[in-house]
Protein backbone atom coordinates (compact mmCIF):
# COMPACT_ATOMS: atom_id res chain seq x y z
CA UNK A 1 0.00 0.00 0.00
CA UNK A 2 2.79 2.40 0.99
CA UNK A 3 4.79 1.47 -2.08
CA UNK A 4 1.78 2.00 -4.30
CA UNK A 5 1.14 5.41 -2.75
CA UNK A 6 4.79 6.39 -3.30
CA UNK A 7 4.58 5.36 -6.95
CA UNK A 8 1.35 7.32 -7.36
CA UNK A 9 2.84 10.46 -5.81
CA UNK A 10 5.97 10.11 -7.93
CA UNK A 11 3.88 9.75 -11.08
CA UNK A 12 1.84 12.83 -10.16
CA UNK A 13 5.00 14.88 -9.60
CA UNK A 14 6.50 13.68 -12.89
CA UNK A 15 3.32 14.58 -14.73
CA UNK A 16 3.36 18.08 -13.21
CA UNK A 17 6.97 18.56 -14.26
CA UNK A 18 6.25 17.40 -17.80
CA UNK A 19 3.26 19.76 -18.05
CA UNK A 20 5.23 22.75 -16.77
CA UNK A 21 4.19 25.48 -17.10
CA UNK A 22 0.44 25.09 -16.85
CA UNK A 23 -0.36 28.40 -15.12
CA UNK A 24 1.04 31.93 -14.79
CA UNK A 25 4.48 32.50 -13.25
CA UNK A 26 5.15 35.16 -10.64
CA UNK A 27 8.46 37.03 -10.97
CA UNK A 28 9.37 38.75 -7.71
CA UNK A 29 11.29 42.02 -7.92
CA UNK A 30 12.58 42.97 -4.45
CA UNK A 31 12.73 46.67 -5.35
CA UNK A 32 10.22 49.39 -6.36
CA UNK A 33 8.62 49.68 -9.78
CA UNK A 34 10.50 51.87 -12.24
CA UNK A 35 13.98 51.10 -10.94
CA UNK A 36 16.69 49.24 -12.88
CA UNK A 37 15.83 45.83 -11.39
CA UNK A 38 12.16 46.31 -12.23
CA UNK A 39 12.87 47.43 -15.80
CA UNK A 40 15.18 44.47 -16.36
CA UNK A 41 12.60 42.08 -14.90
CA UNK A 42 9.88 43.36 -17.22
CA UNK A 43 12.09 42.95 -20.28
CA UNK A 44 13.05 39.41 -19.27
CA UNK A 45 9.55 38.55 -18.06
CA UNK A 46 7.99 39.50 -21.37
CA UNK A 47 10.46 37.38 -23.28
CA UNK A 48 10.06 34.45 -20.89
CA UNK A 49 6.29 34.67 -21.21
CA UNK A 50 6.52 34.31 -24.99
CA UNK A 51 9.04 31.47 -24.69
CA UNK A 52 7.04 29.45 -22.15
CA UNK A 53 3.61 30.29 -23.50
CA UNK A 54 2.27 31.47 -20.15
CA UNK A 55 1.93 34.88 -18.48
CA UNK A 56 4.88 36.04 -16.34
CA UNK A 57 3.62 38.61 -13.86
CA UNK A 58 6.05 40.98 -12.14
CA UNK A 59 5.42 41.28 -8.41
CA UNK A 60 7.26 44.21 -6.77
CA UNK A 61 8.14 43.51 -3.13
CA UNK A 62 10.40 46.42 -2.09
CA UNK A 63 11.92 46.98 1.34
CA UNK A 64 14.83 46.06 3.56
CA UNK A 65 17.46 46.28 0.79
CA UNK A 66 15.70 43.42 -0.99
CA UNK A 67 15.11 41.27 2.11
CA UNK A 68 11.30 41.44 1.91
CA UNK A 69 11.30 40.17 -1.67
CA UNK A 70 13.82 37.45 -0.86
CA UNK A 71 11.65 36.22 1.98
CA UNK A 72 8.64 36.11 -0.35
CA UNK A 73 10.58 33.75 -2.61
CA UNK A 74 11.84 31.66 0.31
CA UNK A 75 8.29 31.04 1.52
CA UNK A 76 6.85 30.26 -1.94
CA UNK A 77 6.15 26.69 -3.11
CA UNK A 78 9.14 25.09 -4.84
CA UNK A 79 7.25 24.35 -8.05
CA UNK A 80 8.75 26.79 -10.55
CA UNK A 81 5.81 29.16 -10.51
CA UNK A 82 7.50 31.76 -8.30
CA UNK A 83 10.86 33.18 -9.37
CA UNK A 84 12.96 36.17 -8.39
CA UNK A 85 15.38 38.47 -10.17
CA UNK A 86 17.77 40.13 -7.77
CA UNK A 87 20.82 42.34 -7.75
CA UNK A 88 24.21 42.05 -6.11
CA UNK A 89 22.80 43.35 -2.81
CA UNK A 90 20.73 40.21 -2.18
CA UNK A 91 23.93 38.13 -2.20
CA UNK A 92 25.84 40.33 0.25
CA UNK A 93 23.15 41.50 2.67
CA UNK A 94 24.50 39.16 5.34
CA UNK A 95 27.71 41.25 5.40
CA UNK A 96 25.81 44.54 5.67
CA UNK A 97 23.17 43.67 8.27
CA UNK A 98 23.45 41.91 11.61
CA UNK A 99 20.49 39.59 10.99
CA UNK A 100 19.37 38.43 7.56
CA UNK A 101 16.56 35.82 7.57
CA UNK A 102 17.67 33.97 4.45
CA UNK A 103 20.78 32.34 3.05
CA UNK A 104 21.12 32.95 -0.66
CA UNK A 105 23.44 29.95 -0.99
CA UNK A 106 20.96 27.53 0.62
CA UNK A 107 17.41 28.88 0.36
CA UNK A 108 17.27 29.49 -3.41
CA UNK A 109 17.96 27.41 -6.51
CA UNK A 110 20.02 29.47 -8.99
CA UNK A 111 18.77 29.65 -12.58
CA UNK A 112 21.02 32.06 -14.49
CA UNK A 113 23.33 35.05 -14.18
CA UNK A 114 21.15 37.18 -16.42
CA UNK A 115 22.83 40.55 -16.81
CA UNK A 116 25.33 43.08 -15.58
CA UNK A 117 24.95 46.83 -15.30
CA UNK A 118 28.24 48.57 -16.06
CA UNK A 119 29.31 51.33 -13.70
CA UNK A 120 31.36 54.32 -14.77
CA UNK A 121 33.64 56.74 -12.95
CA UNK A 122 32.53 60.30 -13.60
CA UNK A 123 33.78 63.63 -12.26
CA UNK A 124 32.65 67.21 -12.48
CA UNK A 125 35.49 68.73 -14.57
CA UNK A 126 34.73 72.25 -13.39
CA UNK A 127 35.55 71.40 -9.75
CA UNK A 128 37.96 68.48 -10.10
CA UNK A 129 40.84 69.10 -12.55
CA UNK A 130 41.60 65.53 -13.67
CA UNK A 131 41.60 64.14 -17.20
CA UNK A 132 41.97 60.41 -16.51
CA UNK A 133 41.85 57.84 -13.74
CA UNK A 134 45.57 58.01 -13.02
CA UNK A 135 45.20 61.75 -12.49
CA UNK A 136 42.30 61.09 -10.12
CA UNK A 137 44.34 58.65 -8.02
CA UNK A 138 47.23 61.13 -7.85
CA UNK A 139 44.92 63.98 -6.91
CA UNK A 140 43.24 61.96 -4.17
CA UNK A 141 46.58 60.99 -2.66
CA UNK A 142 47.77 64.59 -2.73
CA UNK A 143 44.48 65.91 -1.30
CA UNK A 144 43.33 63.22 1.16
CA UNK A 145 39.77 63.50 2.57
CA UNK A 146 39.06 66.72 0.65
CA UNK A 147 37.08 65.08 -2.18
CA UNK A 148 33.50 63.85 -1.78
CA UNK A 149 31.72 61.17 -3.79
CA UNK A 150 27.98 60.75 -4.04
CA UNK A 151 26.09 57.45 -4.08
CA UNK A 152 22.53 56.24 -4.44
CA UNK A 153 22.61 55.11 -0.80
CA UNK A 154 24.65 53.17 1.72
CA UNK A 155 25.28 49.54 0.79
CA UNK A 156 24.33 49.89 -2.88
CA UNK A 157 26.54 49.32 -5.91
CA UNK A 158 27.49 52.99 -6.29
CA UNK A 159 28.72 52.94 -2.68
CA UNK A 160 30.41 49.53 -2.67
CA UNK A 161 32.26 50.01 -5.95
CA UNK A 162 33.62 53.35 -4.76
CA UNK A 163 34.85 51.65 -1.59
CA UNK A 164 36.40 48.88 -3.71
CA UNK A 165 38.25 51.56 -5.68
CA UNK A 166 39.52 53.08 -2.41
CA UNK A 167 40.46 49.61 -1.15
CA UNK A 168 42.50 48.82 -4.27
CA UNK A 169 44.16 52.24 -4.72
CA UNK A 170 44.79 53.24 -1.11
CA UNK A 171 42.99 56.55 -1.57
CA UNK A 172 40.54 58.43 0.65
CA UNK A 173 37.25 59.95 -0.53
CA UNK A 174 34.38 61.00 1.73
CA UNK A 175 31.08 59.22 1.10
CA UNK A 176 27.92 61.32 0.75
CA UNK A 177 24.88 59.00 0.49
CA UNK A 178 21.70 60.14 -1.25
CA UNK A 179 18.26 58.60 -1.61
CA UNK A 180 18.73 57.43 -5.17
CA UNK A 181 21.03 58.16 -8.11
CA UNK A 182 19.00 61.08 -9.48
CA UNK A 183 19.59 63.53 -6.60
CA UNK A 184 23.22 62.43 -6.34
CA UNK A 185 23.94 63.08 -10.00
CA UNK A 186 22.25 66.49 -9.79
CA UNK A 187 24.56 67.45 -6.94
CA UNK A 188 27.55 66.13 -8.90
CA UNK A 189 26.64 68.36 -11.82
CA UNK A 190 26.10 71.22 -9.37
CA UNK A 191 29.50 70.70 -7.75
CA UNK A 192 28.32 69.70 -4.27
CA UNK A 193 30.15 66.38 -4.75
CA UNK A 194 33.03 65.82 -7.15
CA UNK A 195 33.01 62.12 -8.08
CA UNK A 196 30.47 59.33 -8.66
CA UNK A 197 30.59 55.65 -9.52
CA UNK A 198 27.32 55.55 -11.41
CA UNK A 199 25.32 53.78 -14.08
CA UNK A 200 25.05 55.19 -17.57
CA UNK A 201 21.29 55.34 -17.13
CA UNK A 202 21.59 58.47 -15.00
CA UNK A 203 25.06 59.80 -15.87
CA UNK A 204 24.98 59.18 -19.64
CA UNK A 205 22.98 62.30 -20.63
CA UNK A 206 25.33 64.53 -18.61
CA UNK A 207 28.41 62.84 -20.09
CA UNK A 208 27.07 63.38 -23.60
CA UNK A 209 26.25 67.02 -22.78
CA UNK A 210 29.82 67.63 -21.59
CA UNK A 211 28.79 68.39 -18.01
CA UNK A 212 30.53 65.31 -16.61
CA UNK A 213 33.84 63.72 -17.60
CA UNK A 214 33.94 59.94 -18.02
CA UNK A 215 37.25 58.55 -16.73
CA UNK A 216 36.79 54.77 -16.80
CA UNK A 217 34.33 51.88 -16.84
CA UNK A 218 34.28 49.20 -14.15
CA UNK A 219 33.61 46.25 -16.45
CA UNK A 220 36.23 43.78 -17.62
CA UNK A 221 35.83 45.00 -21.23
CA UNK A 222 35.42 48.46 -22.74
CA UNK A 223 31.89 49.52 -23.59
CA UNK A 224 30.90 49.63 -27.29
CA UNK A 225 29.38 53.11 -26.96
CA UNK A 226 32.61 54.48 -25.43
CA UNK A 227 35.41 52.52 -27.13
CA UNK A 228 38.09 55.08 -26.23
CA UNK A 229 37.36 54.99 -22.49
CA UNK A 230 39.58 52.50 -20.63
CA UNK A 231 38.44 49.94 -18.11
CA UNK A 232 39.45 50.38 -14.49
CA UNK A 233 41.81 47.44 -14.90
CA UNK A 234 43.54 49.05 -17.86
CA UNK A 235 43.78 52.43 -16.20
CA UNK A 236 45.11 51.04 -12.92
CA UNK A 237 47.27 48.30 -14.40
CA UNK A 238 45.22 45.70 -12.53
CA UNK A 239 43.74 43.08 -14.83
CA UNK A 240 41.58 41.60 -12.06
CA UNK A 241 39.72 44.84 -11.31
CA UNK A 242 36.10 44.21 -12.28
CA UNK A 243 33.17 45.56 -10.30
CA UNK A 244 29.68 45.74 -11.75
CA UNK A 245 26.16 45.52 -10.48
CA UNK A 246 24.93 42.09 -11.55
CA UNK A 247 21.55 40.36 -11.54
CA UNK A 248 20.65 36.70 -11.10
CA UNK A 249 17.43 34.73 -11.32
CA UNK A 250 16.38 32.21 -8.71
CA UNK A 251 13.66 29.73 -7.74
CA UNK A 252 12.89 28.45 -4.22
CA UNK A 253 15.23 25.74 -2.97
CA UNK A 254 13.96 22.27 -3.78
CA UNK A 255 12.42 23.13 -7.15
CA UNK A 256 12.44 19.94 -9.27
CA UNK A 257 15.62 19.70 -11.32
CA UNK A 258 13.84 19.29 -14.70
CA UNK A 259 11.97 22.54 -14.06
CA UNK A 260 15.17 24.33 -13.01
CA UNK A 261 16.89 23.10 -16.16
CA UNK A 262 13.99 24.14 -18.39
CA UNK A 263 13.79 27.62 -16.85
CA UNK A 264 17.54 28.11 -17.09
CA UNK A 265 17.57 27.04 -20.73
CA UNK A 266 14.64 29.30 -21.67
CA UNK A 267 16.13 32.30 -19.83
CA UNK A 268 19.49 31.85 -21.56
CA UNK A 269 17.83 31.49 -24.96
CA UNK A 270 15.86 34.72 -24.61
CA UNK A 271 18.98 36.61 -23.45
CA UNK A 272 20.41 35.94 -26.93
CA UNK A 273 17.42 37.48 -28.71
CA UNK A 274 18.24 40.83 -30.39
CA UNK A 275 15.05 42.50 -29.14
CA UNK A 276 15.73 41.50 -25.52
CA UNK A 277 19.38 42.59 -25.80
CA UNK A 278 18.21 45.93 -27.24
CA UNK A 279 15.70 46.49 -24.42
CA UNK A 280 18.33 45.76 -21.80
CA UNK A 281 20.84 48.03 -23.54
CA UNK A 282 18.28 50.83 -23.32
CA UNK A 283 18.50 50.70 -19.53
CA UNK A 284 22.29 50.43 -19.55
CA UNK A 285 22.42 46.66 -19.01
CA UNK A 286 24.37 43.94 -20.79
CA UNK A 287 22.72 40.55 -21.29
CA UNK A 288 24.73 37.57 -20.03
CA UNK A 289 23.19 34.15 -19.35
CA UNK A 290 24.77 31.21 -17.55
CA UNK A 291 24.16 27.75 -16.18
CA UNK A 292 23.00 27.43 -12.55
CA UNK A 293 26.45 26.10 -11.67
CA UNK A 294 28.18 29.11 -13.23
CA UNK A 295 25.96 31.47 -11.24
CA UNK A 296 26.90 29.63 -8.03
CA UNK A 297 30.62 30.00 -8.73
CA UNK A 298 30.31 33.65 -9.68
CA UNK A 299 28.15 34.41 -6.66
CA UNK A 300 30.59 32.81 -4.22
CA UNK A 301 33.51 34.73 -5.74
CA UNK A 302 31.57 38.00 -5.51
CA UNK A 303 30.64 37.33 -1.89
CA UNK A 304 34.29 36.75 -1.02
CA UNK A 305 35.35 39.96 -2.77
CA UNK A 306 32.70 42.20 -1.25
CA UNK A 307 33.00 40.70 2.23
CA UNK A 308 36.60 41.94 2.33
CA UNK A 309 35.67 45.40 1.05
CA UNK A 310 32.74 45.78 3.45
CA UNK A 311 34.88 44.72 6.40
CA UNK A 312 37.77 47.01 5.45
CA UNK A 313 35.47 50.01 5.01
CA UNK A 314 33.26 49.23 8.01
CA UNK A 315 30.13 49.52 5.88
CA UNK A 316 26.69 48.94 7.43
CA UNK A 317 23.38 48.87 5.58
CA UNK A 318 20.69 51.45 6.26
C-alpha positions as CSV (number, residue, x, y, z in Angstrom):
1,X,0.0,0.0,0.0
2,X,2.8,2.4,1.0
3,X,4.8,1.5,-2.1
4,X,1.8,2.0,-4.3
5,X,1.1,5.4,-2.8
6,X,4.8,6.4,-3.3
7,X,4.6,5.4,-6.9
8,X,1.4,7.3,-7.4
9,X,2.8,10.5,-5.8
10,X,6.0,10.1,-7.9
11,X,3.9,9.8,-11.1
12,X,1.8,12.8,-10.2
13,X,5.0,14.9,-9.6
14,X,6.5,13.7,-12.9
15,X,3.3,14.6,-14.7
16,X,3.4,18.1,-13.2
17,X,7.0,18.6,-14.3
18,X,6.3,17.4,-17.8
19,X,3.3,19.8,-18.1
20,X,5.2,22.8,-16.8
21,X,4.2,25.5,-17.1
22,X,0.4,25.1,-16.9
23,X,-0.4,28.4,-15.1
24,X,1.0,31.9,-14.8
25,X,4.5,32.5,-13.2
26,X,5.2,35.2,-10.6
27,X,8.5,37.0,-11.0
28,X,9.4,38.8,-7.7
29,X,11.3,42.0,-7.9
30,X,12.6,43.0,-4.5
31,X,12.7,46.7,-5.4
32,X,10.2,49.4,-6.4
33,X,8.6,49.7,-9.8
34,X,10.5,51.9,-12.2
35,X,14.0,51.1,-10.9
36,X,16.7,49.2,-12.9
37,X,15.8,45.8,-11.4
38,X,12.2,46.3,-12.2
39,X,12.9,47.4,-15.8
40,X,15.2,44.5,-16.4
41,X,12.6,42.1,-14.9
42,X,9.9,43.4,-17.2
43,X,12.1,42.9,-20.3
44,X,13.1,39.4,-19.3
45,X,9.5,38.6,-18.1
46,X,8.0,39.5,-21.4
47,X,10.5,37.4,-23.3
48,X,10.1,34.5,-20.9
49,X,6.3,34.7,-21.2
50,X,6.5,34.3,-25.0
51,X,9.0,31.5,-24.7
52,X,7.0,29.5,-22.2
53,X,3.6,30.3,-23.5
54,X,2.3,31.5,-20.2
55,X,1.9,34.9,-18.5
56,X,4.9,36.0,-16.3
57,X,3.6,38.6,-13.9
58,X,6.1,41.0,-12.1
59,X,5.4,41.3,-8.4
60,X,7.3,44.2,-6.8
61,X,8.1,43.5,-3.1
62,X,10.4,46.4,-2.1
63,X,11.9,47.0,1.3
64,X,14.8,46.1,3.6
65,X,17.5,46.3,0.8
66,X,15.7,43.4,-1.0
67,X,15.1,41.3,2.1
68,X,11.3,41.4,1.9
69,X,11.3,40.2,-1.7
70,X,13.8,37.5,-0.9
71,X,11.7,36.2,2.0
72,X,8.6,36.1,-0.3
73,X,10.6,33.7,-2.6
74,X,11.8,31.7,0.3
75,X,8.3,31.0,1.5
76,X,6.9,30.3,-1.9
77,X,6.1,26.7,-3.1
78,X,9.1,25.1,-4.8
79,X,7.3,24.3,-8.0
80,X,8.8,26.8,-10.5
81,X,5.8,29.2,-10.5
82,X,7.5,31.8,-8.3
83,X,10.9,33.2,-9.4
84,X,13.0,36.2,-8.4
85,X,15.4,38.5,-10.2
86,X,17.8,40.1,-7.8
87,X,20.8,42.3,-7.8
88,X,24.2,42.0,-6.1
89,X,22.8,43.3,-2.8
90,X,20.7,40.2,-2.2
91,X,23.9,38.1,-2.2
92,X,25.8,40.3,0.2
93,X,23.1,41.5,2.7
94,X,24.5,39.2,5.3
95,X,27.7,41.3,5.4
96,X,25.8,44.5,5.7
97,X,23.2,43.7,8.3
98,X,23.4,41.9,11.6
99,X,20.5,39.6,11.0
100,X,19.4,38.4,7.6
101,X,16.6,35.8,7.6
102,X,17.7,34.0,4.5
103,X,20.8,32.3,3.0
104,X,21.1,33.0,-0.7
105,X,23.4,29.9,-1.0
106,X,21.0,27.5,0.6
107,X,17.4,28.9,0.4
108,X,17.3,29.5,-3.4
109,X,18.0,27.4,-6.5
110,X,20.0,29.5,-9.0
111,X,18.8,29.7,-12.6
112,X,21.0,32.1,-14.5
113,X,23.3,35.1,-14.2
114,X,21.2,37.2,-16.4
115,X,22.8,40.6,-16.8
116,X,25.3,43.1,-15.6
117,X,24.9,46.8,-15.3
118,X,28.2,48.6,-16.1
119,X,29.3,51.3,-13.7
120,X,31.4,54.3,-14.8
121,X,33.6,56.7,-12.9
122,X,32.5,60.3,-13.6
123,X,33.8,63.6,-12.3
124,X,32.6,67.2,-12.5
125,X,35.5,68.7,-14.6
126,X,34.7,72.3,-13.4
127,X,35.5,71.4,-9.8
128,X,38.0,68.5,-10.1
129,X,40.8,69.1,-12.5
130,X,41.6,65.5,-13.7
131,X,41.6,64.1,-17.2
132,X,42.0,60.4,-16.5
133,X,41.8,57.8,-13.7
134,X,45.6,58.0,-13.0
135,X,45.2,61.8,-12.5
136,X,42.3,61.1,-10.1
137,X,44.3,58.6,-8.0
138,X,47.2,61.1,-7.9
139,X,44.9,64.0,-6.9
140,X,43.2,62.0,-4.2
141,X,46.6,61.0,-2.7
142,X,47.8,64.6,-2.7
143,X,44.5,65.9,-1.3
144,X,43.3,63.2,1.2
145,X,39.8,63.5,2.6
146,X,39.1,66.7,0.7
147,X,37.1,65.1,-2.2
148,X,33.5,63.8,-1.8
149,X,31.7,61.2,-3.8
150,X,28.0,60.7,-4.0
151,X,26.1,57.5,-4.1
152,X,22.5,56.2,-4.4
153,X,22.6,55.1,-0.8
154,X,24.7,53.2,1.7
155,X,25.3,49.5,0.8
156,X,24.3,49.9,-2.9
157,X,26.5,49.3,-5.9
158,X,27.5,53.0,-6.3
159,X,28.7,52.9,-2.7
160,X,30.4,49.5,-2.7
161,X,32.3,50.0,-6.0
162,X,33.6,53.4,-4.8
163,X,34.9,51.7,-1.6
164,X,36.4,48.9,-3.7
165,X,38.2,51.6,-5.7
166,X,39.5,53.1,-2.4
167,X,40.5,49.6,-1.1
168,X,42.5,48.8,-4.3
169,X,44.2,52.2,-4.7
170,X,44.8,53.2,-1.1
171,X,43.0,56.6,-1.6
172,X,40.5,58.4,0.7
173,X,37.2,59.9,-0.5
174,X,34.4,61.0,1.7
175,X,31.1,59.2,1.1
176,X,27.9,61.3,0.8
177,X,24.9,59.0,0.5
178,X,21.7,60.1,-1.3
179,X,18.3,58.6,-1.6
180,X,18.7,57.4,-5.2
181,X,21.0,58.2,-8.1
182,X,19.0,61.1,-9.5
183,X,19.6,63.5,-6.6
184,X,23.2,62.4,-6.3
185,X,23.9,63.1,-10.0
186,X,22.2,66.5,-9.8
187,X,24.6,67.4,-6.9
188,X,27.5,66.1,-8.9
189,X,26.6,68.4,-11.8
190,X,26.1,71.2,-9.4
191,X,29.5,70.7,-7.8
192,X,28.3,69.7,-4.3
193,X,30.2,66.4,-4.8
194,X,33.0,65.8,-7.1
195,X,33.0,62.1,-8.1
196,X,30.5,59.3,-8.7
197,X,30.6,55.6,-9.5
198,X,27.3,55.5,-11.4
199,X,25.3,53.8,-14.1
200,X,25.1,55.2,-17.6
201,X,21.3,55.3,-17.1
202,X,21.6,58.5,-15.0
203,X,25.1,59.8,-15.9
204,X,25.0,59.2,-19.6
205,X,23.0,62.3,-20.6
206,X,25.3,64.5,-18.6
207,X,28.4,62.8,-20.1
208,X,27.1,63.4,-23.6
209,X,26.2,67.0,-22.8
210,X,29.8,67.6,-21.6
211,X,28.8,68.4,-18.0
212,X,30.5,65.3,-16.6
213,X,33.8,63.7,-17.6
214,X,33.9,59.9,-18.0
215,X,37.2,58.6,-16.7
216,X,36.8,54.8,-16.8
217,X,34.3,51.9,-16.8
218,X,34.3,49.2,-14.1
219,X,33.6,46.3,-16.4
220,X,36.2,43.8,-17.6
221,X,35.8,45.0,-21.2
222,X,35.4,48.5,-22.7
223,X,31.9,49.5,-23.6
224,X,30.9,49.6,-27.3
225,X,29.4,53.1,-27.0
226,X,32.6,54.5,-25.4
227,X,35.4,52.5,-27.1
228,X,38.1,55.1,-26.2
229,X,37.4,55.0,-22.5
230,X,39.6,52.5,-20.6
231,X,38.4,49.9,-18.1
232,X,39.4,50.4,-14.5
233,X,41.8,47.4,-14.9
234,X,43.5,49.0,-17.9
235,X,43.8,52.4,-16.2
236,X,45.1,51.0,-12.9
237,X,47.3,48.3,-14.4
238,X,45.2,45.7,-12.5
239,X,43.7,43.1,-14.8
240,X,41.6,41.6,-12.1
241,X,39.7,44.8,-11.3
242,X,36.1,44.2,-12.3
243,X,33.2,45.6,-10.3
244,X,29.7,45.7,-11.7
245,X,26.2,45.5,-10.5
246,X,24.9,42.1,-11.5
247,X,21.6,40.4,-11.5
248,X,20.6,36.7,-11.1
249,X,17.4,34.7,-11.3
250,X,16.4,32.2,-8.7
251,X,13.7,29.7,-7.7
252,X,12.9,28.5,-4.2
253,X,15.2,25.7,-3.0
254,X,14.0,22.3,-3.8
255,X,12.4,23.1,-7.2
256,X,12.4,19.9,-9.3
257,X,15.6,19.7,-11.3
258,X,13.8,19.3,-14.7
259,X,12.0,22.5,-14.1
260,X,15.2,24.3,-13.0
261,X,16.9,23.1,-16.2
262,X,14.0,24.1,-18.4
263,X,13.8,27.6,-16.8
264,X,17.5,28.1,-17.1
265,X,17.6,27.0,-20.7
266,X,14.6,29.3,-21.7
267,X,16.1,32.3,-19.8
268,X,19.5,31.9,-21.6
269,X,17.8,31.5,-25.0
270,X,15.9,34.7,-24.6
271,X,19.0,36.6,-23.5
272,X,20.4,35.9,-26.9
273,X,17.4,37.5,-28.7
274,X,18.2,40.8,-30.4
275,X,15.1,42.5,-29.1
276,X,15.7,41.5,-25.5
277,X,19.4,42.6,-25.8
278,X,18.2,45.9,-27.2
279,X,15.7,46.5,-24.4
280,X,18.3,45.8,-21.8
281,X,20.8,48.0,-23.5
282,X,18.3,50.8,-23.3
283,X,18.5,50.7,-19.5
284,X,22.3,50.4,-19.5
285,X,22.4,46.7,-19.0
286,X,24.4,43.9,-20.8
287,X,22.7,40.5,-21.3
288,X,24.7,37.6,-20.0
289,X,23.2,34.1,-19.4
290,X,24.8,31.2,-17.5
291,X,24.2,27.8,-16.2
292,X,23.0,27.4,-12.6
293,X,26.5,26.1,-11.7
294,X,28.2,29.1,-13.2
295,X,26.0,31.5,-11.2
296,X,26.9,29.6,-8.0
297,X,30.6,30.0,-8.7
298,X,30.3,33.7,-9.7
299,X,28.1,34.4,-6.7
300,X,30.6,32.8,-4.2
301,X,33.5,34.7,-5.7
302,X,31.6,38.0,-5.5
303,X,30.6,37.3,-1.9
304,X,34.3,36.8,-1.0
305,X,35.4,40.0,-2.8
306,X,32.7,42.2,-1.3
307,X,33.0,40.7,2.2
308,X,36.6,41.9,2.3
309,X,35.7,45.4,1.0
310,X,32.7,45.8,3.4
311,X,34.9,44.7,6.4
312,X,37.8,47.0,5.4
313,X,35.5,50.0,5.0
314,X,33.3,49.2,8.0
315,X,30.1,49.5,5.9
316,X,26.7,48.9,7.4
317,X,23.4,48.9,5.6
318,X,20.7,51.5,6.3
